[in-house]
Each structure stands twice: as structure tokens, then as C-alpha cells.
């Protein structure tokens, strides 16, 4: 019996490790994204695309981006969430979405931001 379970256990452990590694590479879990919503408008959210994340980080580096509470956004974002209408961005730090009204970034305040592009 142990001989039969050995390969099965090795496969199960390997698959669990691969799933954990894939979760780390992806960042946020799809199930988490499905239940999160904007704390202000209650709109669903999605991951900010790599392209838009690059644009956001360029604007942050130039020093012109502020949170809703008017504090200056500092440092690059490795991940961010955005409302479906692309009006508000929320940072993700160490895999944790910072979804408070004060930590929102309004896209209308980002020069050259084009929703949906």
C-alpha cells in the first residue's frame, strides 16, 4: 500500500507547490478579485494591465500623482487594481490590496490617461 501511495503523495505535494508558486507569480488570486469591489462606488475591480501599470509608474516617478487624500504617491507599483470604469486605481503591496478611499488614485488626475486603451 505504501508503495502505491508514495508516487501519489509525491505528485500531490508537487502539484500543491506548483499552485503556490503560480499564485506568487500571478499576484492576486482570481477568487479574491471576484469578491473585491471599490469601497466608494461598489464597482467590481480588475488587475491593472502591465501597460497601464508602466504608464502609472512613469507618472509616479515624475512626482505628479496623488492619492485621494492629497498625499504624494511614492515608489513604483508592482501591481494595482482598477475599477471597471477605470476611474480609480488601488495599489497592491506585498500581494495585499490597499482598498481604502484615501488610497485611491483618481485616473482623471493623471495627465494623458486614456481609459480602455
C-alpha positions in Angstrom: 0.0 0.0 0.0 2.8 2.4 0.9 4.5 1.7 -2.5 1.2 2.8 -4.2 0.7 5.9 -2.1 4.3 7.1 -2.4 4.1 8.3 -6.1 0.6 9.7 -5.5 1.8 11.7 -2.5 4.8 13.0 -4.3 2.6 14.1 -7.2 0.1 15.8 -4.8 2.8 17.6 -3.0 4.4 18.7 -6.2 1.1 20.0 -7.6 0.4 21.9 -4.4 3.9 23.5 -4.6 3.4 24.4 -8.3 0.0 26.0 -7.4 1.6 28.1 -4.6 4.4 29.2 -6.9 1.9 30.1 -9.7 -0.1 32.1 -7.1 3.1 34.1 -6.1 3.9 34.8 -9.8 0.4 35.9 -10.6 0.0 38.0 -7.5 -3.7 38.2 -6.6 -5.9 35.1 -6.6 -8.8 35.2 -9.1 -11.3 34.3 -6.3 -10.2 37.4 -4.4 -10.6 39.6 -7.4 -14.1 38.2 -7.9 -15.2 39.3 -4.4 -13.4 42.7 -4.1 -15.1 45.9 -5.1 -14.4 49.6 -5.0 -15.1 50.8 -1.4 -16.6 54.0 -2.7 -18.7 53.1 -5.8 -19.0 49.4 -5.1 -17.9 48.7 -8.7 -16.1 45.4 -9.5 -12.4 45.7 -9.9 -9.7 44.1 -12.1 -6.0 44.0 -12.3 -4.4 47.0 -13.9 -2.7 45.9 -17.2 1.0 45.8 -17.4 0.9 48.6 -20.0 -1.2 50.9 -17.8 1.0 50.0 -14.8 4.0 51.2 -16.7 2.3 54.5 -17.5 1.3 54.9 -13.9 4.8 54.2 -12.6 6.2 56.8 -15.1 3.8 59.4 -13.8 4.6 58.5 -10.2 8.3 58.8 -10.9 7.7 62.3 -12.3 6.1 63.3 -9.0 2.7 64.3 -10.2 0.4 61.6 -8.8 -1.5 62.0 -5.6 -3.9 59.8 -3.6 -7.4 60.9 -2.9 -6.2 62.2 0.5 -3.8 64.5 -1.5 -0.7 62.7 -0.2 2.0 62.2 -2.8 2.3 58.7 -4.3 5.9 57.4 -3.9 7.7 54.4 -5.3 6.8 52.1 -8.1 3.8 49.8 -8.0 4.4 46.1 -8.9 0.6 45.5 -9.0 -2.5 47.6 -8.9 -6.3 47.2 -9.2 -8.6 49.4 -11.1 -12.4 49.8 -11.2 -14.2 48.5 -14.3 -14.9 52.0 -15.5 -11.2 52.8 -15.0 -11.9 55.8 -12.8 -10.0 54.7 -9.6 -6.7 52.8 -9.1 -5.9 51.0 -5.8 -2.3 49.9 -5.0 -1.4 46.3 -4.1 1.6 46.0 -1.7 3.1 42.5 -1.0 0.0 40.9 -2.5 -2.4 42.9 -0.3 -4.9 45.3 -1.9 -4.9 48.6 -0.2 -8.5 49.4 -0.9 -9.4 52.4 1.3 -11.0 55.5 -0.1 -7.9 57.5 1.0 -5.5 55.2 -1.0 -7.4 55.5 -4.2 -5.8 57.3 -7.2 -8.3 59.0 -9.5 -7.4 58.5 -13.1 -8.9 61.8 -14.2 -6.0 63.4 -12.4 -3.4 61.5 -14.4 -2.4 63.6 -17.4 -2.7 61.6 -20.7 -4.6 58.7 -19.1 -7.0 57.2 -21.6 -9.5 54.7 -20.2 -9.8 51.4 -22.1 -6.6 51.7 -24.0 
